[in-house]
Amino acid sequence: MSKSNSVSSFLKKLSYWQAINLYITLKQASTDISFEDAKVEALTKYGDDDLRYMLEEAINSPNPKHHQQSSKYSIPHSLHK
């Protein structure tokens, strides 16, 4: 099964509210958005294609939020890609 098919299969198994919660979580993980704003966006803009794109992006090419404070944790050089 291809990665895209695996993601689609996973998403099809989610209930509506599980999909909404996943959308909120992925949105908050990738942007500086409040829970309430992410929830409103999820409830008004949610679509299977949007959620599939967000999940595939998170799995395959994560782009973490950048904060001005530096992290107290360092990533070993060998893990940088």
Secondary structure, DSSP 8 states (H G I E B T S, - for coil): --HHHHHHHHHHTS-HHHHHHHHHHHHHHHS---HHHHHHHHHHH--HHHHHHHHHHHHHS------SS--SS---GGG--
